Amino acid sequence: MATAYVVGTLDTKGPEIRYLRDRLAAAGVATTLVDLGIKSDAPDADVTPRDVAQHHPDGAGAVLGQGDRGAAVTAMTEAFERFVRTRNDIAGMVSAGGSGGTALVAPAMRALDVGVPKVLVSTVASGNVAPYVGPSDICMMYSVTDVQGLNRISRTVLANAAHGLAGMVANPVPQAVESKPAVGITMFGVTTTCVQQVIERLEGDYDCLVFHATGTGGQSMEKLVESGLVTYVIDITTTEVCDELIGGVFSAGPDRFGAIAHTSVPYVGSCGALDMVNFGAKDTVPNTTGTATSTSTTRR
C-alpha cells in the first residue's frame, strides 16, 4: 500500500522528523519513516540508513564507511535518489532540514514523477530555490526558525507541512477523462505568435503543454518526456542552448536534448530565438558588440 514517506537525518533532526510523522499519522495517513543519518541507526525507522546506503553503486561501505562526513552525506544523497527510483509505494514525501538536509533530500524528490506530492521544509526556502526544485513540483516552505528543536514556531510550520501533504495524499487528483495525446511545445517571447498558431491547429486533437524556454522550462518538458507524460515534442524554441554555450541565465544545462534522444519521442525541432542570449542586470552582459536592452537583458 502506498504511504507517505517521512525522510530525514534522524541522528540530527530526530524530533522534527518524528513530529512530521506523528502529525501525518494523527491525520490518518499511513507513513514510512526513512532515516538518512550517518552517525547512528534510529530504532523506530522503517527504512534504516543501511537500507538506503546499499543502493549506492559502490555499496553501503561507500556511504557508511566514510571517515569524512561531507563525503558520506554526498554518497548518501546519491544512494537515496537511487533508492527512491526503486520504490513503487510512495504516495508522497515530506522532509525538513537546513541547507545540508535540503541538498540531501531534494534530488530524490526531483526523481519522483510530477504529481507525486512533495513538501520540503527548509531554512533556505526564502532564497533562490531553483537548485533544489529544478524542473520538479516540489513545494518548499520556509522554516522561519532553524530546524533545530521543537518550539511554538517550528511546531506550527512543521504541522502545516504535514497537514498539507496529508491533504494532497488523501485527495488525489481525479484522472482526467481527456484521451488526447500530450504534445510539449517550447515558447519564448519572439516565438509566441508561431506557438499560438501551432496550438490553434492542434488543440482539437492534442493536449498542448507549453513550456517557457527559460532553462527550467526546457528541463520540465524533458522531465515529463522522461516520465512518459508527453507523447510528442514540437521544440519551436531552442534558445536555451545559446544560453548554455554563451553563459546566459536561461540555460537548461548540457543535457537539454537528453530525454528526447534516449526515449526516441517523436520530435520536431526548430531554431526559434537562437539569435539571442539572456543575461541579468546590464553589468552582467559580456563586453562584446551588440545592444543590451531591458532589465532582463537580451543580447542579440
Backbone as CSV, one residue per row, in Angstrom:
resi,resn,N_x,N_y,N_z,CA_x,CA_y,CA_z,C_x,C_y,C_z
1,MET,0.846,-1.184,0.000,0.000,0.000,0.000,0.882,1.234,0.000
2,ALA,0.536,2.222,-0.788,1.309,3.451,-0.860,1.198,4.226,0.452
3,THR,2.311,4.793,0.898,2.342,5.551,2.149,3.078,6.863,1.939
4,ALA,2.940,7.750,2.906,3.690,8.999,2.891,5.072,8.736,3.472
5,TYR,6.101,9.032,2.712,7.473,8.853,3.178,7.909,10.105,3.939
6,VAL,8.293,9.903,5.189,8.802,10.979,6.036,10.294,10.735,6.181
7,VAL,11.108,11.621,5.616,12.527,11.319,5.486,13.375,12.423,6.110
8,GLY,14.532,12.018,6.610,15.454,12.992,7.176,16.553,12.317,7.965
9,THR,17.450,13.126,8.475,18.581,12.618,9.259,18.152,12.539,10.719
10,LEU,17.741,11.358,11.133,17.217,11.201,12.490,18.302,11.359,13.550
11,ASP,19.565,11.266,13.166,20.634,11.472,14.141,20.811,12.943,14.499
12,THR,20.347,13.843,13.646,20.473,15.279,13.931,19.136,16.010,13.957
13,LYS,18.128,15.490,13.296,16.817,16.145,13.221,15.701,15.210,13.670
14,GLY,16.006,14.323,14.604,15.042,13.305,15.025,13.713,13.849,15.515
15,PRO,13.692,14.767,16.482,12.398,15.259,16.988,11.543,15.920,15.902
16,GLU,12.192,16.674,15.011,11.448,17.386,13.971,10.858,16.419,12.946
17,ILE,11.657,15.440,12.522,11.177,14.484,11.525,10.074,13.605,12.119
18,ARG,10.247,13.190,13.357,9.212,12.367,14.004,7.937,13.165,14.221
19,TYR,8.065,14.461,14.472,6.883,15.303,14.626,6.091,15.351,13.321
20,LEU,6.783,15.450,12.202,6.108,15.375,10.907,5.348,14.055,10.782
21,ARG,6.024,12.956,11.130,5.383,11.641,11.043,4.142,11.578,11.930
22,ASP,4.266,12.069,13.151,3.155,11.972,14.097,1.962,12.807,13.647
23,ARG,2.224,13.977,13.048,1.126,14.811,12.554,0.414,14.127,11.387
24,LEU,1.173,13.473,10.533,0.563,12.731,9.427,-0.269,11.565,9.947
25,ALA,0.283,10.851,10.926,-0.446,9.716,11.494,-1.734,10.186,12.157
26,ALA,-1.670,11.326,12.848,-2.864,11.862,13.503,-3.919,12.263,12.485
27,ALA,-3.460,12.592,11.263,-4.395,12.951,10.191,-4.908,11.720,9.452
28,GLY,-4.500,10.538,9.911,-4.987,9.299,9.310,-4.215,8.822,8.102
29,VAL,-2.987,9.325,7.928,-2.171,8.948,6.775,-1.114,7.928,7.202
30,ALA,-1.044,6.821,6.491,-0.008,5.818,6.769,1.350,6.387,6.387
31,THR,2.369,6.094,7.190,3.683,6.683,6.963,4.780,5.622,6.918
32,THR,5.868,5.992,6.262,7.108,5.208,6.271,8.220,6.157,6.689
33,LEU,8.858,5.879,7.814,9.905,6.738,8.356,11.254,6.273,7.812
34,VAL,11.922,7.162,7.086,13.195,6.843,6.440,14.309,7.626,7.126
35,ASP,15.290,6.901,7.646,16.421,7.516,8.336,17.597,7.653,7.378
36,LEU,18.059,8.894,7.181,19.206,9.150,6.319,20.441,9.553,7.124
37,GLY,20.397,9.348,8.426,21.525,9.713,9.271,22.725,8.813,9.039
38,ILE,23.906,9.345,9.261,25.122,8.551,9.050,25.876,8.297,10.355
39,LYS,25.365,8.855,11.470,26.040,8.654,12.755,25.572,7.382,13.451
40,SER,24.255,7.169,13.445,23.703,6.012,14.161,22.337,5.679,13.589
41,ASP,21.884,4.437,13.817,20.576,4.000,13.341,19.504,4.338,14.370
42,ALA,18.367,4.819,13.899,17.236,5.071,14.783,16.414,3.794,14.907
43,PRO,16.119,3.327,16.114,15.410,2.053,16.277,13.991,2.053,15.735
44,ASP,13.383,3.225,15.608,11.991,3.269,15.139,11.877,3.514,13.644
45,ALA,12.988,3.576,12.935,12.935,3.844,11.491,12.401,2.627,10.741
46,ASP,11.521,2.865,9.794,11.033,1.779,8.936,12.063,1.430,7.868
47,VAL,12.843,2.427,7.463,13.925,2.231,6.500,15.191,2.784,7.134
48,THR,16.196,1.953,7.305,17.418,2.347,8.001,18.414,2.987,7.033
49,PRO,19.410,3.672,7.575,20.460,4.215,6.703,21.141,3.143,5.856
50,ARG,21.336,1.953,6.416,21.972,0.882,5.649,21.070,0.421,4.504
51,ASP,19.759,0.387,4.741,18.834,0.026,3.665,19.004,0.961,2.474
52,VAL,19.165,2.257,2.772,19.332,3.248,1.711,20.727,3.153,1.112
53,ALA,21.737,3.058,1.984,23.132,3.076,1.534,23.463,1.935,0.588
54,GLN,22.756,0.823,0.729,23.018,-0.324,-0.146,22.715,-0.030,-1.613
55,HIS,21.999,1.066,-1.864,21.670,1.416,-3.251,22.747,2.270,-3.914
56,HIS,23.786,2.608,-3.175,24.903,3.321,-3.791,25.606,2.374,-4.758
57,PRO,26.049,2.853,-5.921,26.671,1.950,-6.898,27.899,1.221,-6.367
58,ASP,28.551,1.768,-5.350,29.730,1.120,-4.764,29.416,0.415,-3.450
59,GLY,28.119,0.270,-3.145,27.725,-0.443,-1.948,27.622,0.444,-0.722
60,ALA,27.102,-0.141,0.365,26.861,0.614,1.594,28.142,1.178,2.190
61,GLY,29.260,0.480,1.978,30.524,0.946,2.525,30.948,2.291,1.981
62,ALA,30.513,2.617,0.778,30.860,3.908,0.187,30.144,5.051,0.883
63,VAL,29.085,4.715,1.637,28.323,5.726,2.357,28.665,5.711,3.840
64,LEU,28.509,4.564,4.453,28.656,4.457,5.910,30.087,4.215,6.348
65,GLY,30.951,3.891,5.397,32.345,3.643,5.753,33.229,4.861,5.595
66,GLN,32.611,6.010,5.319,33.380,7.229,5.094,33.824,7.838,6.420
67,GLY,35.070,8.255,6.486,35.531,8.973,7.656,35.167,10.441,7.608
68,ASP,34.990,10.960,6.420,34.650,12.365,6.228,33.139,12.520,6.121
69,ARG,32.546,13.354,6.979,31.089,13.497,6.999,30.564,14.061,5.678
70,GLY,31.285,15.044,5.130,30.835,15.640,3.877,30.763,14.623,2.764
71,ALA,31.796,13.769,2.666,31.806,12.736,1.635,30.697,11.728,1.873
72,ALA,30.418,11.429,3.136,29.365,10.474,3.466,27.989,11.007,3.080
73,VAL,27.764,12.294,3.355,26.474,12.901,3.011,26.289,12.941,1.499
74,THR,27.355,13.268,0.783,27.284,13.273,-0.685,26.937,11.889,-1.211
75,ALA,27.575,10.870,-0.641,27.302,9.494,-1.068,25.879,9.076,-0.698
76,MET,25.397,9.497,0.476,24.035,9.168,0.887,23.018,9.835,-0.034
77,THR,23.332,11.041,-0.509,22.446,11.741,-1.441,22.236,10.914,-2.701
78,GLU,23.329,10.392,-3.243,23.225,9.562,-4.448,22.485,8.266,-4.158
79,ALA,22.782,7.659,-3.012,22.138,6.396,-2.660,20.638,6.575,-2.468
80,PHE,20.232,7.687,-1.825,18.806,7.904,-1.571,18.042,8.150,-2.865
81,GLU,18.642,8.901,-3.784,17.987,9.102,-5.072,17.785,7.772,-5.789
82,ARG,18.786,6.922,-5.761,18.668,5.605,-6.399,17.647,4.736,-5.668
83,PHE,17.614,4.835,-4.349,16.647,4.085,-3.553,15.223,4.464,-3.948
84,VAL,14.966,5.768,-4.044,13.622,6.249,-4.377,13.177,5.730,-5.736
85,ARG,14.093,5.649,-6.681,13.743,5.181,-8.020,13.322,3.716,-8.030
86,THR,13.641,2.962,-6.969,13.266,1.548,-6.915,11.911,1.328,-6.244
87,ARG,11.331,2.375,-5.664,10.107,2.214,-4.881,8.866,2.476,-5.727
88,ASN,7.811,1.739,-5.430,6.533,1.969,-6.107,5.413,2.182,-5.102
89,ASP,5.784,2.513,-3.864,4.787,2.679,-2.799,4.826,4.075,-2.184
90,ILE,5.339,5.061,-2.910,5.457,6.415,-2.364,4.234,7.229,-2.770
91,ALA,3.361,7.482,-1.799,2.177,8.302,-2.060,2.508,9.780,-1.980
92,GLY,3.584,10.112,-1.288,4.026,11.483,-1.121,5.278,11.472,-0.265
93,MET,5.968,12.601,-0.189,7.203,12.667,0.589,7.309,14.014,1.267
94,VAL,7.772,14.000,2.510,7.977,15.228,3.264,9.277,15.126,4.035
95,SER,9.947,16.262,4.192,11.193,16.303,4.949,11.379,17.710,5.501
96,ALA,12.366,17.843,6.384,12.714,19.146,6.952,14.195,19.154,7.269
97,GLY,14.841,20.298,7.021,16.257,20.380,7.315,16.843,21.721,6.965
98,GLY,18.127,21.849,7.252,18.861,23.044,6.877,19.384,22.913,5.468
99,SER,20.427,23.658,5.162,20.955,23.624,3.794,21.465,22.239,3.424
100,GLY,22.143,21.575,4.367,22.650,20.235,4.084,21.550,19.219,3.909
101,GLY,20.564,19.236,4.810,19.451,18.305,4.706,18.614,18.543,3.471
102,THR,18.469,19.803,3.086,17.722,20.141,1.872,18.418,19.573,0.642
103,ALA,19.740,19.768,0.571,20.506,19.253,-0.563,20.525,17.740,-0.591
104,LEU,20.406,17.118,0.574,20.398,15.659,0.665,19.112,15.062,0.116
105,VAL,17.990,15.680,0.403,16.685,15.109,0.063,16.181,15.559,-1.310
106,ALA,16.507,16.777,-1.712,15.925,17.352,-2.933,16.139,16.506,-4.188
107,PRO,17.333,15.941,-4.440,17.486,15.137,-5.663,16.532,13.951,-5.722
108,ALA,16.280,13.320,-4.585,15.348,12.189,-4.556,13.929,12.656,-4.824
109,MET,13.563,13.810,-4.275,12.235,14.352,-4.560,12.092,14.668,-6.042
110,ARG,13.148,15.219,-6.637,13.085,15.527,-8.074,12.956,14.269,-8.908
111,ALA,13.433,13.139,-8.380,13.352,11.882,-9.121,11.928,11.330,-9.166
112,LEU,11.072,11.785,-8.263,9.676,11.341,-8.269,8.942,11.970,-9.439
113,ASP,7.931,11.279,-9.929,7.149,11.793,-11.042,6.442,13.088,-10.663
114,VAL,6.242,13.939,-11.634,5.405,15.117,-11.428,4.014,14.656,-11.010
115,GLY,3.482,15.279,-9.992,2.172,14.894,-9.481,2.238,14.157,-8.165
116,VAL,3.358,13.486,-7.877,3.531,12.865,-6.564,3.797,13.985,-5.560
117,PRO,2.981,14.138,-4.506,3.154,15.262,-3.582,4.527,15.255,-2.913
118,LYS,5.148,16.447,-2.852,6.478,16.600,-2.273,6.509,17.904,-1.483
119,VAL,6.786,17.836,-0.186,6.850,19.032,0.656,8.185,19.032,1.379
120,LEU,8.935,20.136,1.253,10.265,20.232,1.839,10.353,21.512,2.664
121,VAL,10.394,21.344,3.993,10.570,22.476,4.904,12.060,22.751,5.024
122,SER,12.465,23.994,4.781,13.890,24.279,4.682,14.233,25.676,5.169
123,THR,15.430,25.799,5.728,15.927,27.104,6.160,16.333,27.970,4.974
124,VAL,16.461,27.380,3.783,16.904,28.142,2.618,15.750,28.427,1.649
125,ALA,14.527,28.162,2.077,13.392,28.285,1.157,12.984,29.721,0.873
126,SER,13.566,30.702,1.559,13.229,32.094,1.254,14.226,32.700,0.274
127,GLY,15.195,31.912,-0.190,16.173,32.394,-1.151,15.948,31.799,-2.525
128,ASN,17.019,31.602,-3.253,16.944,31.011,-4.592,16.787,29.498,-4.456
129,VAL,15.596,29.005,-4.739,15.327,27.577,-4.560,15.470,26.785,-5.853
130,ALA,15.852,27.452,-6.938,15.972,26.759,-8.225,16.899,25.545,-8.173
131,PRO,18.044,25.607,-7.479,18.914,24.419,-7.441,18.274,23.218,-6.764
132,TYR,17.296,23.462,-5.910,16.644,22.366,-5.188,15.397,21.870,-5.918
133,VAL,14.574,22.789,-6.388,13.317,22.415,-7.046,13.568,21.923,-8.467
134,GLY,14.430,22.647,-9.212,14.697,22.260,-10.591,13.424,22.203,-11.406
135,PRO,13.264,21.170,-12.234,12.078,21.074,-13.087,10.928,20.323,-12.423
136,SER,11.029,20.095,-11.137,10.031,19.286,-10.439,8.961,20.168,-9.816
137,ASP,7.993,19.536,-9.126,6.909,20.263,-8.468,7.032,20.156,-6.956
138,ILE,8.256,20.325,-6.454,8.495,20.315,-5.015,7.889,21.579,-4.403
139,CYS,7.160,21.416,-3.324,6.616,22.546,-2.572,7.559,22.826,-1.409
140,MET,8.275,23.956,-1.462,9.208,24.310,-0.398,8.579,25.320,0.551
141,MET,8.757,25.102,1.848,8.257,26.004,2.888,9.430,26.522,3.701
142,TYR,9.448,27.811,3.938,10.494,28.384,4.769,10.226,28.019,6.231
143,SER,11.263,27.554,6.918,11.106,27.066,8.288,10.960,28.194,9.309
144,VAL,11.272,29.419,8.955,11.240,30.615,9.813,12.335,30.533,10.879
145,THR,12.207,29.623,11.826,13.311,29.350,12.749,14.140,28.212,12.162
146,ASP,15.333,28.014,12.712,16.150,26.900,12.250,15.444,25.587,12.572
147,VAL,15.718,24.577,11.770,15.160,23.241,12.045,16.054,22.605,13.105
148,GLN,15.851,23.043,14.320,16.671,22.599,15.455,15.836,22.695,16.716
149,GLY,15.157,21.605,17.018,14.296,21.586,18.189,12.875,22.000,17.863
150,LEU,11.966,21.644,18.770,10.552,21.973,18.599,10.189,23.139,19.504
151,ASN,9.568,24.146,18.924,9.114,25.304,19.672,7.800,25.778,19.067
152,ARG,7.269,26.873,19.570,5.941,27.303,19.113,5.909,27.639,17.619
153,ILE,7.055,28.064,17.074,7.110,28.379,15.648,7.328,27.126,14.813
154,SER,8.325,26.345,15.195,8.647,25.162,14.383,7.509,24.151,14.385
155,ARG,6.820,24.017,15.518,5.679,23.096,15.541,4.602,23.529,14.546
156,THR,4.350,24.818,14.488,3.323,25.321,13.577,3.703,25.088,12.124
157,VAL,4.942,25.438,11.784,5.383,25.286,10.402,5.416,23.816,10.001
158,LEU,5.979,22.976,10.857,6.068,21.555,10.532,4.684,20.915,10.449
159,ALA,3.789,21.306,11.354,2.429,20.750,11.314,1.722,21.161,10.024
160,ASN,1.892,22.418,9.618,1.282,22.855,8.356,1.819,22.058,7.175
161,ALA,3.124,21.773,7.206,3.714,20.974,6.130,3.117,19.570,6.109
162,ALA,3.021,18.962,7.295,2.454,17.615,7.376,0.994,17.599,6.952
163,HIS,0.236,18.590,7.405,-1.185,18.631,7.053,-1.374,18.915,5.566
164,GLY,-0.469,19.734,5.008,-0.532,19.970,3.572,-0.317,18.697,2.783
165,LEU,0.710,17.920,3.184,0.957,16.652,2.497,-0.205,15.691,2.709
166,ALA,-0.752,15.672,3.935,-1.888,14.792,4.216,-3.062,15.095,3.290
167,GLY,-3.317,16.379,3.091,-4.412,16.761,2.199,-4.165,16.317,0.766
168,MET,-2.928,16.461,0.315,-2.604,16.062,-1.061,-2.683,14.552,-1.232
169,VAL,-2.180,13.815,-0.240,-2.199,12.355,-0.330,-3.623,11.816,-0.247
170,ALA,-4.427,12.413,0.639,-5.794,11.915,0.855,-6.754,12.343,-0.245
171,ASN,-6.354,13.317,-1.044,-7.246,13.826,-2.084,-6.527,13.841,-3.431
172,PRO,-6.273,12.676,-3.978,-5.561,12.619,-5.263,-6.362,13.293,-6.364
173,VAL,-5.639,13.823,-7.332,-6.284,14.492,-8.455,-7.034,13.452,-9.289
174,PRO,-8.309,13.665,-9.566,-9.054,12.691,-10.385,-8.405,12.519,-11.749
175,GLN,-8.388,11.307,-12.207,-7.840,11.040,-13.533,-8.699,11.721,-14.588
176,ALA,-8.049,12.474,-15.425,-8.789,13.198,-16.458,-9.364,12.213,-17.477
177,VAL,-10.543,12.547,-17.961,-11.148,11.715,-18.995,-10.564,12.066,-20.357
178,GLU,-9.726,13.113,-20.352,-9.091,13.553,-21.589,-8.248,12.433,-22.180
179,SER,-8.539,12.072,-23.406,-7.804,10.983,-24.049,-6.849,11.482,-25.123
180,LYS,-6.811,12.804,-25.320,-5.934,13.348,-26.351,-4.472,13.206,-25.935
181,PRO,-3.600,12.813,-26.836,-2.178,12.715,-26.504,-1.593,14.092,-26.228
182,ALA,-0.594,14.144,-25.328,0.021,15.410,-24.945,1.193,15.723,-25.859
183,VAL,1.264,16.980,-26.273,2.398,17.440,-27.078,3.060,18.590,-26.339
184,GLY,4.376,18.484,-26.119,5.126,19.538,-25.465,5.611,20.553,-26.490
185,ILE,5.383,21.834,-26.216,5.757,22.910,-27.135,6.554,23.953,-26.358
186,THR,7.713,24.361,-26.879,8.523,25.369,-26.206,8.271,26.745,-26.807
187,MET,8.276,27.762,-25.922,7.926,29.110,-26.363,8.782,30.142,-25.648
188,PHE,9.078,31.220,-26.330,9.739,32.395,-25.766,9.017,33.607,-26.347
189,GLY,9.343,34.796,-25.913,8.621,35.974,-26.382,8.544,36.089,-27.887
190,VAL,9.678,35.914,-28.558,9.705,36.121,-30.010,9.091,34.970,-30.790
191,THR,8.789,33.859,-30.127,8.163,32.736,-30.834,6.693,32.567,-30.449
192,THR,6.181,33.488,-29.653,4.801,33.359,-29.143,3.780,33.256,-30.269
193,THR,3.891,34.124,-31.258,2.915,34.114,-32.355,2.914,32.771,-33.085
194,CYS,4.088,32.249,-33.342,4.194,30.945,-34.002,3.550,29.852,-33.145
195,VAL,3.872,29.848,-31.859,3.324,28.822,-30.963,1.809,28.925,-30.905
196,GLN,1.288,30.118,-30.822,-0.169,30.287,-30.765,-0.849,29.712,-32.005
197,GLN,-0.232,29.891,-33.166,-0.809,29.345,-34.393,-0.724,27.822,-34.414
198,VAL,0.369,27.269,-33.888,0.501,25.815,-33.807,-0.575,25.239,-32.893
199,ILE,-0.765,25.888,-31.745,-1.785,25.418,-30.800,-3.169,25.473,-31.435
200,GLU,-3.445,26.547,-32.151,-4.752,26.693,-32.813,-5.013,25.543,-33.782
201,ARG,-3.961,25.099,-34.436,-4.113,23.988,-35.396,-4.260,22.634,-34.688
202,LEU,-3.614,22.489,-33.521,-3.516,21.164,-32.900,-4.488,20.898,-31.756
203,GLU,-4.992,21.943,-31.105,-5.683,21.738,-29.839,-6.964,20.906,-29.953
204,GLY,-7.474,20.769,-31.137,-8.650,19.914,-31.284,-8.336,18.438,-31.116
205,ASP,-7.105,18.061,-31.412,-6.717,16.651,-31.353,-5.632,16.350,-30.323
206,TYR,-4.989,17.394,-29.775,-3.878,17.181,-28.853,-4.028,18.069,-27.617
207,ASP,-3.497,17.577,-26.503,-3.422,18.356,-25.273,-2.097,19.114,-25.321
208,CYS,-2.148,20.410,-25.595,-0.938,21.204,-25.842,-0.369,21.742,-24.530
209,LEU,0.832,21.325,-24.192,1.522,21.777,-22.981,2.641,22.728,-23.411
210,VAL,2.543,23.985,-23.021,3.523,24.986,-23.439,4.522,25.225,-22.309
211,PHE,5.806,25.232,-22.666,6.879,25.424,-21.693,7.676,26.673,-22.066
212,HIS,7.824,27.574,-21.103,8.581,28.800,-21.314,10.068,28.446,-21.318
213,ALA,10.755,28.766,-22.383,12.145,28.325,-22.561,13.107,29.183,-21.751
214,THR,13.005,29.067,-20.441,13.837,29.850,-19.529,14.817,28.968,-18.760
215,GLY,15.203,27.853,-19.312,16.096,26.933,-18.623,15.301,25.868,-17.892
216,THR,14.613,26.275,-16.835,13.779,25.335,-16.098,12.632,24.824,-16.965
217,GLY,12.145,25.654,-17.868,11.058,25.225,-18.751,11.454,24.055,-19.620
218,GLY,12.637,24.136,-20.240,13.117,23.024,-21.050,13.359,21.782,-20.228
219,GLN,13.902,21.979,-19.030,14.126,20.839,-18.138,12.805,20.185,-17.741
220,SER,11.793,21.010,-17.479,10.483,20.475,-17.088,9.869,19.658,-18.209
221,MET,9.959,20.168,-19.427,9.422,19.426,-20.556,10.115,18.068,-20.679
222,GLU,11.437,18.067,-20.551,12.159,16.805,-20.693,11.863,15.846,-19.542
223,LYS,11.603,16.376,-18.343,11.216,15.503,-17.231,9.892,14.810,-17.530
224,LEU,8.951,15.542,-18.128,7.667,14.935,-18.488,7.824,13.938,-19.623
225,VAL,8.743,14.215,-20.544,9.063,13.239,-21.593,9.600,11.973,-20.953
226,GLU,10.523,12.152,-20.001,11.127,11.017,-19.295,10.065,10.204,-18.573
227,SER,9.075,10.871,-18.016,8.017,10.200,-17.251,6.933,9.602,-18.136
228,GLY,7.029,9.808,-19.444,6.025,9.279,-20.350,4.752,10.088,-20.390
229,LEU,4.790,11.322,-19.848,3.593,12.151,-19.806,3.468,13.059,-21.019
230,VAL,4.491,13.121,-21.848,4.445,13.872,-23.107,4.691,12.901,-24.252
231,THR,3.774,12.857,-25.189,3.834,11.881,-26.279,4.604,12.395,-27.480
232,TYR,4.509,13.703,-27.724,5.196,14.326,-28.863,5.835,15.626,-28.407
233,VAL,6.855,16.064,-29.121,7.513,17.334,-28.803,7.627,18.181,-30.070
234,ILE,7.177,19.438,-29.961,7.411,20.422,-31.013,8.298,21.498,-30.396
235,ASP,9.584,21.362,-30.603,10.587,22.195,-29.945,10.843,23.445,-30.789
236,ILE,9.872,24.336,-30.783,9.957,25.533,-31.602,11.060,26.470,-31.113
237,THR,11.329,26.430,-29.791,12.221,27.420,-29.185,13.393,26.728,-28.501
238,THR,14.527,26.696,-29.161,15.721,26.024,-28.626,16.747,27.030,-28.111
239,THR,16.282,28.195,-27.710,17.162,29.280,-27.276,18.007,28.927,-26.055
240,GLU,17.534,27.971,-25.244,18.287,27.606,-24.038,19.689,27.090,-24.369
241,VAL,19.851,26.553,-25.567,21.170,26.083,-25.997,22.145,27.253,-26.097
242,CYS,21.669,28.385,-26.607,22.523,29.569,-26.707,23.006,30.007,-25.324
243,ASP,22.102,30.013,-24.364,22.491,30.424,-23.017,23.493,29.448,-22.409
244,GLU,23.345,28.171,-22.717,24.308,27.178,-22.234,25.686,27.418,-22.844
245,LEU,25.736,27.721,-24.124,27.016,27.888,-24.811,27.707,29.205,-24.475
246,ILE,26.919,30.261,-24.288,27.487,31.595,-24.121,27.547,32.018,-22.651
247,GLY,26.841,31.325,-21.794,26.863,31.671,-20.373,25.708,32.535,-19.927
248,GLY,24.568,32.442,-20.616,23.390,33.207,-20.226,22.691,32.611,-19.015
249,VAL,21.629,33.288,-18.586,20.942,32.887,-17.353,19.816,31.881,-17.597
250,PHE,19.492,31.584,-18.846,18.382,30.688,-19.148,18.850,29.351,-19.736
251,SER,19.986,28.872,-19.293,20.468,27.575,-19.762,19.658,26.451,-19.137
252,ALA,19.375,25.419,-19.928,18.718,24.220,-19.421,19.738,23.123,-19.131
253,GLY,21.024,23.487,-19.153,22.070,22.516,-18.870,22.562,21.826,-20.129
254,PRO,23.649,21.078,-20.000,24.263,20.449,-21.174,23.479,19.276,-21.742
255,ASP,22.472,18.794,-20.989,21.716,17.627,-21.452,20.334,18.037,-21.944
256,ARG,20.241,19.174,-22.577,18.948,19.727,-22.986,18.133,18.787,-23.869
257,PHE,18.754,17.963,-24.691,18.004,17.058,-25.561,18.142,15.601,-25.130
258,GLY,18.634,15.385,-23.914,18.913,14.027,-23.457,17.700,13.121,-23.412
259,ALA,16.623,13.578,-22.758,15.419,12.750,-22.636,14.801,12.488,-23.998
260,ILE,14.833,13.492,-24.851,14.293,13.334,-26.203,15.076,12.282,-26.969
261,ALA,16.395,12.291,-26.801,17.251,11.355,-27.530,17.051,9.923,-27.075
262,HIS,17.082,9.694,-25.764,17.058,8.286,-25.334,15.661,7.701,-25.182
263,THR,14.613,8.546,-25.229,13.252,7.991,-25.264,12.746,7.833,-26.690
264,SER,13.429,8.504,-27.640,13.012,8.487,-29.050,11.581,8.989,-29.229
265,VAL,11.182,9.965,-28.413,9.859,10.558,-28.559,9.778,11.242,-29.933
266,PRO,8.661,11.126,-30.645,8.520,11.839,-31.924,8.773,13.326,-31.725
267,TYR,9.625,13.892,-32.549,10.170,15.219,-32.262,10.270,16.075,-33.517
268,VAL,9.825,17.323,-33.403,10.039,18.321,-34.439,10.813,19.463,-33.783
269,GLY,12.002,19.780,-34.293,12.823,20.836,-33.723,12.909,22.028,-34.647
270,SER,13.081,23.198,-34.074,13.246,24.409,-34.863,14.347,25.248,-34.226
271,CYS,14.588,26.422,-34.768,15.689,27.269,-34.288,15.166,28.594,-33.761
272,GLY,14.017,28.537,-33.100,13.426,29.752,-32.556,14.275,30.396,-31.488
273,ALA,14.483,31.698,-31.586,15.210,32.520,-30.610,16.670,32.121,-30.468
274,LEU,17.236,31.541,-31.512,18.661,31.222,-31.478,19.528,32.445,-31.751
275,ASP,18.891,33.591,-31.971,19.660,34.807,-32.230,19.819,35.648,-30.966
276,MET,19.675,35.046,-29.792,19.765,35.834,-28.561,20.309,35.006,-27.406
277,VAL,20.895,35.705,-26.454,21.341,35.130,-25.183,20.848,36.059,-24.088
278,ASN,20.392,35.501,-22.978,19.792,36.290,-21.909,20.728,36.437,-20.717
279,PHE,20.769,37.663,-20.188,21.566,37.947,-19.000,20.693,38.677,-17.976
280,GLY,21.263,38.997,-16.848,20.523,39.707,-15.814,20.674,41.209,-15.962
281,ALA,21.185,41.862,-14.904,21.393,43.301,-14.958,22.412,43.646,-16.036
282,LYS,22.401,44.907,-16.466,23.215,45.316,-17.598,24.690,45.028,-17.386
283,ASP,25.165,45.160,-16.137,26.586,44.936,-15.895,26.980,43.463,-15.942
284,THR,26.000,42.558,-16.136,26.330,41.131,-16.278,26.526,40.739,-17.733
285,VAL,26.235,41.666,-18.649,26.370,41.359,-20.072,27.850,41.425,-20.456
286,PRO,28.379,40.398,-21.114,29.781,40.439,-21.538,30.069,41.640,-22.424
287,ASN,31.263,42.136,-22.351,31.659,43.316,-23.101,31.993,42.951,-24.545
288,THR,30.944,42.718,-25.322,31.101,42.401,-26.734,30.215,43.326,-27.526
289,THR,30.329,43.307,-28.840,29.484,44.165,-29.661,28.047,43.710,-29.599
290,GLY,27.139,44.653,-29.639,25.720,44.331,-29.584,24.970,45.382,-28.807
291,THR,23.687,45.167,-28.617,22.846,46.130,-27.923,22.146,45.454,-26.770
292,ALA,22.300,46.011,-25.576,21.670,45.437,-24.404,20.385,46.196,-24.104
293,THR,19.311,45.489,-23.818,18.046,46.152,-23.548,17.343,45.486,-22.400
294,SER,16.566,46.248,-21.654,15.655,45.821,-20.593,16.401,45.323,-19.367
295,THR,15.643,45.160,-18.261,16.263,44.723,-17.017,16.638,43.254,-17.089
296,SER,15.852,42.450,-17.774,16.266,41.079,-18.063,16.893,41.133,-19.448
297,THR,18.174,41.428,-19.469,18.841,41.854,-20.701,18.971,40.729,-21.698
298,THR,18.675,41.051,-22.943,18.848,40.108,-24.039,19.928,40.625,-24.990
299,ARG,20.912,39.810,-25.244,21.961,40.168,-26.192,21.676,39.497,-27.531
300,ARG,21.512,40.291,-28.552,21.262,39.743,-29.885,22.464,39.977,-30.779
